[in-house]
């Protein structure tokens, strides 16, 4: 189990899982790690890196 910033817990799986988003508008998406507060946005060009870190939020969603 992983404790999230808001105090809830999330189940940790034994194996990794690949998540995929298909979109024509990558700039509208953000990805938030609810355990660390790290916030990412996708690169709009193809390449090895798909996500870039843009912020770190605290438990209330404010910049940490």
Secondary structure, 3 states (H helix, E strand, C coil): CEECCCCCEECCCCCCCCCCCCCCCHHHCCEECCCCCEEEEECCCCCCCCEEEEEEECCCCCEC
